Each structure stands twice: as structure tokens, then as C-alpha cells.
């Protein structure tokens, strides 16, 4: 990965940041010493009337635009652009060596540091063990171009403000090109360069040092803790089971519990799961979005976030109408899943699209039962509320406190009365 020109963007008034940047470069830095590129100071250079992102962001935008245009004007074939808060991670040299060894020969645009965003639309694609192709890489503290074609394409895009929408930051503008970029766009499996701690001129506040989640993290994520999955056709009975487990201590989310089952959201107390299920299975015909590995990765990420925010050491819970259709995905994402099937038919016969959805759930339940053992809750169980709580506790095989069991049984009496015919 030969680079003809390396620049570091730096404001005239930020000598301290520049000195820290140079001091932090590895002793075996593989490129030429970065040449300081004078940043445009947004507090001095006025932004045009249509710019809405603030003076500092305008200066940042013009600085990156200027670095690329200068390289084109000077007929520079390859360019590495860094910001003065860029910092290499301790294992930079070793990881860089592995990355460039596998970097495809057609590379045109490489991110050595960044943040993977728009993950609901697409995830980084694995090219090899140490190389990925990003879907949308955010941040602009360490990126490289090779070839006049890619630099001209990016420069033209930065000039085309009619295509931007409302967000004007330069890294947003770069990211717009990634999903549709037909050239060699790559990033390392592990970010090689992060952002150092310090005051951000863009955000107007002090930020801690940050290496954002790596591309490989979406593949390597492992969910070792149990996830209690509650599925079933009848929404009310399914949500009663989720509410009772939640009261026992199996956390289904952090949102305040609803006052009645009728008011309960689809995913009970985890609105994040509702968002993910809506993204993975789209309306109105309930089509699967993207490929299976994409769906598995999102279910892993959801569970990982939930486990990190829940300190109870108890299993977490998940329920949603569409989860049944995702049974192959959640069994891969959550290998220790405890599946509870609420085997109660829908009270009112659905019509139209709801009938289509019910048939999809029925088919998915049959497919799941052929491949995986499920615990089952029947309609008769709701006629014995206290016994229902004991049965759920046995299924989960966790140690619940006497107080939690007692309050869950009282809740069971109330909720079973709500849904009684």
C-alpha cells in the first residue's frame, strides 16, 4: 500500500494537537511523515447561507475538500488524509502488515479508522480474515485514495450539494457514496487508527479516546448467556407470559411496563427489538430483509447490548410477533435460547393481511418444532395463574427470589382476569 502524499489537517492555532499527533506516530510508521495541511478555520471563513452544520463543520468540510483538490491539482496518484486527533492503536504495525498483505490489488479507497454506521441497512462484508468492505464508514480521521478517478469522483460529489439532503458534515458526504461505490473500497477487520482524547471543535466538547466497533466484531460476536424467547400466535397470551417472566426477573427490556396488556407494545419492554424486527422483516407482506447472516448479526448485536445494560446476571427475554419467522436466525444468534411457545389460537379469526401473517407464523412454528425442542404453554394454563408462574420458573431454570415469585403470582391473577373470555 504505497502512498505518494500523506497529510495531516491542522488549524494554525492548534500547535499542541499537532505536536501530540507527531509524537504518537509509531516508530515504524509505514508511510512518509505526514505533511501539515493548513485547515480552514470556520470561525474566520464564513459559511454560505445554505450551510446548516455550524462554522467548525464548514471549516472541516473545506479542509478535506481542499486536501483532495490539491492532490488532484498536483497530479498526486495516492493520498492519505489524517486529522490531528488521529492516533494509532498499540498493535498498529502488526495489524497493518496483516491488512496490507490481504488488501486486494484493486483498492482505490481505504479507511484505516472510522465508525460503521447505517447498520440497519447494511454491515461490513468480509473479504478475507483481515480485510472487509464497509457499507458506510463514518468519520474522516484516516482514509486513503489511490488514483485520480476516485479522487475526481469524491471531489465532484462534495460539490454536488443538491444531492446532500440536510446533513452537511464531510464524513456524511463520503458515506453516501459507499453503498453505491463500484470500485475497491476496503477497511481492516480491526480499526488501525482511532481518535485521541481531546476537545472537539465540531462537537464543542471534550471527548474520550475512541476506537469504534470493528468490522470483525459483527462476525465474531458470541452470545453465551441464555435468552428466553416467547413466541406464539395470540398476542395477548404471549405478552402475559412475557410480563410474568419480566416480573420474575427475566428482563424483557428497560421501558416502563404498560398498565395493561392492551397497551403493551409488540416487544413488551424492549422497543429496540421492535425496531430490529421491523427492519429484518418488512411490511406489508413480511419479507425478509437482506441475507440470513445480516439478520443473525443484528440479533446478536441486540442481545449483546441488552446483556451489557443488564447487571442482574439473569437471562434476558425477547418477544415479538415476527420472532417466530426468525427462528433459524435467533437459534444461531442465541445458541442457548430457551424457547417458550404460547400455544393459544387467535381468538378472532383474522382477515386480509392479518390472515396471511397468521399463516406465516403457523408455518414457522411447525418448522421450528421439527428442528428444536420448545417449552409449551397452553390456554388451560392461564386458568391457574399461580401454577402458570411456577411452570414458567421451571422452564427457565433460574433461581428467583421468594418475593419476586409472590409478586409475579399476584400479577398473574390480575393479567389472566384481563384476558379471560
C-alpha positions as CSV (number, residue, x, y, z in Angstrom):
1,X,0.0,0.0,0.0
2,X,2.3,2.7,-1.3
3,X,1.2,6.3,-0.6
4,X,2.6,9.2,-2.5
5,X,1.4,12.0,-0.2
6,X,0.4,11.9,3.4
7,X,-1.2,15.0,5.0
8,X,-2.5,15.9,8.5
9,X,-5.2,18.5,8.7
10,X,-4.4,21.0,11.5
11,X,-5.6,24.5,12.4
12,X,-3.0,27.2,12.8
13,X,-4.0,27.7,16.5
14,X,-3.6,24.0,17.4
15,X,0.1,23.6,17.7
16,X,-0.3,21.4,20.8
17,X,-2.5,18.9,18.9
18,X,-0.1,18.8,16.0
19,X,2.9,18.0,18.3
20,X,0.9,15.3,20.1
21,X,0.0,13.8,16.7
22,X,3.6,13.6,15.6
23,X,4.8,12.2,18.9
24,X,2.2,9.5,18.9
25,X,3.1,8.1,15.4
26,X,4.7,4.6,15.6
27,X,8.4,4.4,15.3
28,X,8.0,2.2,12.3
29,X,5.2,4.3,10.6
30,X,5.0,2.8,7.1
31,X,4.3,6.0,5.2
32,X,6.2,9.2,4.8
33,X,5.9,11.7,7.6
34,X,2.5,13.4,7.3
35,X,2.9,17.0,6.0
36,X,0.8,19.6,7.8
37,X,-2.2,20.7,5.6
38,X,-3.5,24.1,7.0
39,X,-7.1,23.7,8.0
40,X,-9.7,26.2,7.0
41,X,-10.8,27.9,10.2
42,X,-14.6,28.1,10.2
43,X,-14.7,30.8,12.8
44,X,-12.8,33.1,10.3
45,X,-14.1,31.9,6.9
46,X,-17.8,32.4,6.6
47,X,-20.0,29.5,5.5
48,X,-22.5,30.0,2.7
49,X,-26.2,30.7,3.6
50,X,-27.3,27.1,2.8
51,X,-24.8,25.5,5.2
52,X,-26.6,24.4,8.4
53,X,-24.0,22.3,10.2
54,X,-22.1,25.1,12.0
55,X,-18.9,27.0,11.5
56,X,-16.5,24.3,12.7
57,X,-18.0,21.7,10.4
58,X,-17.7,24.1,7.5
59,X,-14.0,24.5,8.2
60,X,-13.6,20.7,8.4
61,X,-15.5,20.2,5.1
62,X,-13.5,22.8,3.2
63,X,-10.2,21.4,4.6
64,X,-10.8,17.9,3.4
65,X,-12.2,19.2,0.1
66,X,-9.0,21.3,-0.2
67,X,-6.7,18.4,0.5
68,X,-8.3,16.3,-2.2
69,X,-8.4,19.1,-4.7
70,X,-4.8,20.0,-4.0
71,X,-3.7,16.3,-4.7
72,X,-5.6,16.3,-8.0
73,X,-4.1,19.7,-9.0
74,X,-0.6,18.4,-8.2
75,X,-1.3,15.1,-10.0
76,X,-0.7,13.1,-6.9
77,X,-1.5,9.5,-7.6
78,X,-2.2,8.3,-4.0
79,X,-3.2,10.3,-0.9
80,X,-3.6,9.5,2.8
81,X,-5.5,12.1,4.7
82,X,-5.4,12.3,8.5
83,X,-6.8,14.6,11.1
84,X,-4.6,15.8,14.0
85,X,-6.6,13.8,16.6
86,X,-5.8,10.5,14.8
87,X,-4.0,8.0,17.0
88,X,-2.7,4.6,16.1
89,X,-3.6,1.7,18.2
90,X,-0.7,-0.1,20.1
91,X,-0.6,-3.1,17.7
92,X,-0.7,-0.9,14.6
93,X,2.4,-2.3,12.9
94,X,1.4,-5.9,13.3
95,X,-2.2,-5.4,12.2
96,X,-1.3,-3.1,9.4
97,X,1.1,-5.8,8.0
98,X,-1.7,-8.4,8.1
99,X,-4.1,-6.0,6.5
100,X,-1.9,-4.9,3.5
101,X,-0.9,-8.5,2.9
102,X,-4.5,-9.3,2.1
103,X,-5.6,-5.9,0.7
104,X,-7.0,-6.6,-2.9
105,X,-4.9,-5.2,-5.7
106,X,-7.9,-3.1,-7.0
107,X,-8.0,-0.9,-3.9
108,X,-9.0,2.7,-4.5
109,X,-10.4,3.9,-1.2
110,X,-9.3,2.6,2.2
111,X,-10.4,3.6,5.7
112,X,-7.7,2.9,8.3
113,X,-10.0,4.3,11.0
114,X,-13.7,5.1,11.3
115,X,-17.1,4.0,12.5
116,X,-19.5,1.7,10.8
117,X,-22.9,3.3,10.6
118,X,-26.3,2.6,9.0
119,X,-26.0,-0.9,10.3
120,X,-29.8,-1.3,10.0
121,X,-29.3,-1.1,6.2
122,X,-26.0,-3.0,5.7
123,X,-23.0,-4.4,7.5
124,X,-19.3,-4.6,6.5
125,X,-18.7,-7.5,4.1
126,X,-15.9,-9.9,4.9
127,X,-13.3,-10.1,2.1
128,X,-10.7,-12.1,4.0
129,X,-9.6,-12.6,7.6
130,X,-8.2,-9.1,7.9
131,X,-10.0,-7.1,5.1
132,X,-13.6,-6.0,4.9
133,X,-15.6,-3.8,2.6
134,X,-17.6,-1.2,4.6
135,X,-21.2,-0.4,3.9
136,X,-21.0,3.1,5.3
137,X,-17.8,4.2,7.1
138,X,-18.3,7.3,9.1
139,X,-15.5,9.7,10.4
140,X,-12.7,11.2,8.4
141,X,-9.6,10.9,10.6
142,X,-7.7,8.4,8.5
143,X,-8.6,7.5,4.9
144,X,-6.6,7.0,1.7
145,X,-7.3,7.3,-2.1
146,X,-5.4,5.7,-5.0
147,X,-6.0,7.0,-8.5
148,X,-7.3,10.2,-10.0
149,X,-10.6,8.6,-10.9
150,X,-11.7,8.0,-7.3
151,X,-10.5,11.4,-6.2
152,X,-12.3,13.2,-9.0
153,X,-15.5,11.2,-8.2
154,X,-15.3,12.2,-4.5
155,X,-14.5,15.8,-5.3
156,X,-17.4,16.1,-7.7
157,X,-19.7,14.6,-5.1
158,X,-18.6,17.2,-2.5
159,X,-19.5,19.9,-4.9
160,X,-23.0,18.5,-5.6
161,X,-24.8,20.0,-2.7
162,X,-28.2,19.5,-4.3
163,X,-27.8,15.7,-3.6
164,X,-26.8,16.1,0.0
165,X,-30.1,16.4,2.0
166,X,-29.8,18.1,5.4
167,X,-26.6,16.7,6.8
168,X,-23.5,18.5,5.6
169,X,-20.6,17.0,7.5
170,X,-17.9,15.8,5.2
171,X,-17.9,12.2,6.6
172,X,-21.6,12.0,5.9
173,X,-20.9,13.1,2.3
174,X,-18.3,10.4,1.9
175,X,-20.6,7.8,3.4
176,X,-23.3,8.5,0.9
177,X,-21.0,7.1,-1.8
178,X,-20.0,3.9,-0.1
179,X,-23.0,1.7,-0.7
180,X,-23.1,2.5,-4.4
181,X,-19.3,2.8,-5.0
182,X,-18.4,0.3,-7.6
183,X,-14.6,0.4,-7.0
184,X,-12.2,-1.1,-4.5
185,X,-13.4,0.2,-1.1
186,X,-11.9,-1.5,1.9
187,X,-11.2,-1.3,5.6
188,X,-9.3,-3.5,8.1
189,X,-11.0,-6.1,10.2
190,X,-9.8,-4.2,13.2
191,X,-9.5,-0.4,13.1
192,X,-5.9,0.6,13.0
193,X,-6.4,4.3,13.8
194,X,-8.8,5.9,16.3
195,X,-9.5,9.3,17.6
196,X,-7.4,10.6,20.5
197,X,-9.0,12.2,23.6
198,X,-9.3,15.9,23.5
199,X,-11.6,18.9,22.8
200,X,-13.7,18.5,19.6
201,X,-14.1,21.7,17.6
202,X,-17.0,20.1,15.8
203,X,-18.9,18.9,18.8
204,X,-17.7,21.7,21.1
205,X,-16.9,19.4,24.0
206,X,-14.2,17.2,25.4
207,X,-14.2,13.6,24.0
208,X,-12.6,10.5,25.3
209,X,-10.2,8.5,23.1
210,X,-12.3,6.2,20.8
211,X,-11.8,3.2,18.7
212,X,-15.2,2.4,17.3
213,X,-16.5,-1.2,16.9
214,X,-14.5,-3.1,14.3
215,X,-15.9,-4.8,11.2
216,X,-15.0,-8.2,12.5
217,X,-17.0,-7.6,15.7
218,X,-20.2,-8.2,13.8
219,X,-19.0,-11.6,12.8
220,X,-17.1,-12.6,16.0
221,X,-19.8,-11.6,18.5
222,X,-20.8,-14.5,20.7
223,X,-23.9,-14.6,22.9
224,X,-23.1,-17.2,25.6
225,X,-25.9,-16.2,28.0
226,X,-29.4,-17.7,27.8
227,X,-32.1,-15.7,26.0
228,X,-35.7,-16.6,26.9
229,X,-37.7,-16.3,23.7
230,X,-41.5,-16.1,24.0
231,X,-43.4,-16.8,20.7
232,X,-47.0,-17.6,19.8
233,X,-49.9,-16.5,17.5
234,X,-52.1,-14.9,20.1
235,X,-50.6,-11.5,21.1
236,X,-52.4,-11.1,24.5
237,X,-51.5,-14.5,25.9
238,X,-47.9,-14.2,24.6
239,X,-47.4,-10.8,26.2
240,X,-48.9,-12.1,29.5
241,X,-46.2,-14.7,29.6
242,X,-43.5,-12.1,28.8
243,X,-44.9,-9.8,31.6
244,X,-44.8,-12.6,34.2
245,X,-41.3,-13.6,33.3
246,X,-40.3,-9.9,33.4
247,X,-41.7,-9.7,36.9
248,X,-39.9,-12.8,38.0
249,X,-36.6,-11.2,36.9
250,X,-36.1,-12.2,33.3
251,X,-35.6,-8.7,31.8
252,X,-37.5,-8.2,28.6
253,X,-36.3,-4.6,28.4
254,X,-35.9,-1.3,30.1
255,X,-39.0,0.6,29.1
256,X,-41.7,1.1,31.8
257,X,-44.1,-1.8,31.8
258,X,-47.6,-0.9,30.4
259,X,-50.5,-0.6,32.7
260,X,-52.4,-3.2,30.8
261,X,-51.7,-5.9,28.2
262,X,-53.9,-3.9,25.7
263,X,-51.4,-1.1,25.9
264,X,-48.3,-3.2,25.7
265,X,-46.0,-2.7,22.7
266,X,-45.2,-5.6,20.4
267,X,-41.9,-6.3,22.1
268,X,-43.2,-5.6,25.6
269,X,-40.4,-3.5,27.2
270,X,-37.7,-3.6,24.6
271,X,-38.5,-1.0,21.9
272,X,-35.1,-1.7,20.3
273,X,-36.2,-5.2,19.5
274,X,-39.4,-3.9,17.9
275,X,-37.3,-1.7,15.7
276,X,-34.9,-4.5,14.7
277,X,-37.8,-7.0,13.9
278,X,-39.4,-4.3,11.8
279,X,-36.2,-3.8,9.9
280,X,-35.5,-7.5,9.4
281,X,-39.0,-8.4,8.3
282,X,-40.6,-5.7,6.3
283,X,-44.2,-4.7,5.9
284,X,-46.7,-5.4,4.5
285,X,-46.0,-8.9,3.2
286,X,-43.4,-9.7,5.9
287,X,-40.5,-10.2,3.5
288,X,-37.0,-11.0,4.9
289,X,-34.6,-8.1,4.6
290,X,-31.1,-8.7,3.4
291,X,-29.5,-12.2,3.9
292,X,-29.5,-14.6,6.8
293,X,-26.1,-13.6,8.1
294,X,-27.2,-10.0,8.2
295,X,-30.2,-10.9,10.3
296,X,-28.2,-13.1,12.6
297,X,-25.7,-10.3,13.2
298,X,-28.4,-7.8,14.2
299,X,-30.0,-10.2,16.6
300,X,-26.6,-10.8,18.2
301,X,-26.0,-7.1,18.5
302,X,-29.3,-6.6,20.1
303,X,-28.7,-9.3,22.7
304,X,-25.2,-8.0,23.3
305,X,-26.4,-4.5,24.1
306,X,-29.1,-5.8,26.4
307,X,-26.7,-8.1,28.3
308,X,-24.3,-5.2,28.8
309,X,-27.0,-3.0,30.2
310,X,-28.5,-5.7,32.5
311,X,-26.4,-6.4,35.6
312,X,-28.8,-8.9,37.2
313,X,-26.9,-12.0,35.9
314,X,-30.4,-13.3,35.0
315,X,-31.4,-14.4,31.4
316,X,-32.7,-11.7,29.2
317,X,-36.1,-12.1,27.4
318,X,-37.3,-11.4,23.9
319,X,-40.8,-11.5,22.4
320,X,-42.2,-10.2,19.2
321,X,-44.8,-11.4,16.7
322,X,-42.1,-11.7,13.9
323,X,-39.6,-13.6,16.0
324,X,-41.2,-16.9,15.1
325,X,-40.3,-16.2,11.5
326,X,-36.8,-15.5,12.6
327,X,-36.3,-18.8,14.4
328,X,-33.4,-20.0,12.3
329,X,-31.7,-16.7,12.9
330,X,-32.3,-16.4,16.6
331,X,-31.2,-20.1,17.2
332,X,-27.9,-19.2,15.5
333,X,-27.6,-15.8,17.2
334,X,-28.6,-17.1,20.7
335,X,-27.4,-20.7,20.9
336,X,-28.6,-21.1,24.5
337,X,-32.1,-19.8,23.7
338,X,-34.9,-21.1,25.9
339,X,-37.9,-21.1,23.6
340,X,-41.4,-20.9,25.2
341,X,-44.3,-21.4,22.7
342,X,-47.6,-20.0,23.9
343,X,-49.8,-22.5,22.1
344,X,-53.1,-20.5,22.1
345,X,-55.0,-19.8,18.9
346,X,-56.0,-16.3,18.0
347,X,-59.4,-15.6,19.5
348,X,-60.9,-13.7,16.5
349,X,-60.5,-15.2,13.0
350,X,-58.1,-12.8,11.1
351,X,-58.9,-11.5,7.7
352,X,-56.9,-9.9,4.9
353,X,-53.2,-9.3,5.5
354,X,-53.6,-10.5,9.2
355,X,-54.7,-13.9,7.9
356,X,-51.6,-14.0,5.7
357,X,-49.4,-13.2,8.7
358,X,-51.1,-15.8,10.8
359,X,-50.4,-18.5,8.2
360,X,-46.8,-17.4,8.0
361,X,-46.5,-17.8,11.8
362,X,-48.2,-21.1,11.8
363,X,-45.8,-22.5,9.1
364,X,-42.8,-21.1,11.0
365,X,-44.0,-22.7,14.3
366,X,-44.3,-26.1,12.6
367,X,-40.8,-25.7,11.1
368,X,-39.4,-24.7,14.4
369,X,-40.9,-27.6,16.2
370,X,-39.4,-30.1,13.7
371,X,-35.9,-28.7,14.4
372,X,-35.9,-27.6,18.1
373,X,-37.5,-28.6,21.3
374,X,-39.8,-25.9,22.7
375,X,-41.5,-25.5,26.1
376,X,-45.2,-25.1,25.7
377,X,-47.9,-23.0,27.5
378,X,-51.5,-23.9,26.7
379,X,-54.7,-21.9,27.2
380,X,-55.7,-24.0,30.2
381,X,-52.5,-22.8,32.0
382,X,-54.0,-19.3,32.1
383,X,-56.9,-20.6,34.2
384,X,-54.4,-21.4,37.0
385,X,-52.4,-18.2,37.3
386,X,-50.2,-19.2,40.3
387,X,-49.4,-22.6,38.8
388,X,-48.5,-20.8,35.5
389,X,-45.8,-18.8,37.3
390,X,-44.4,-21.9,38.8
391,X,-44.4,-23.6,35.4
392,X,-42.5,-20.6,33.8
393,X,-40.0,-20.6,36.6
394,X,-39.3,-24.3,36.0
395,X,-38.8,-23.7,32.2
396,X,-36.3,-21.0,32.8
397,X,-34.4,-23.0,35.4
398,X,-33.2,-19.9,37.2
399,X,-33.2,-19.1,40.9
400,X,-35.9,-16.5,41.6
401,X,-36.4,-14.8,45.0
402,X,-39.5,-15.7,47.0
403,X,-40.6,-12.0,46.8
404,X,-40.4,-12.0,43.0
405,X,-42.3,-15.2,42.7
406,X,-45.0,-13.9,45.1
407,X,-45.4,-10.6,43.1
408,X,-45.4,-12.5,39.8
409,X,-48.2,-14.7,41.0
410,X,-50.3,-11.6,42.1
411,X,-49.6,-10.1,38.7
412,X,-50.6,-13.4,37.0
413,X,-54.0,-13.3,38.8
414,X,-54.7,-9.7,37.5
415,X,-53.5,-10.3,33.9
416,X,-55.3,-13.6,33.5
417,X,-58.5,-11.9,34.5
418,X,-57.8,-9.2,31.8
419,X,-57.6,-11.8,29.0
420,X,-60.3,-14.2,30.2
421,X,-63.0,-14.8,27.6
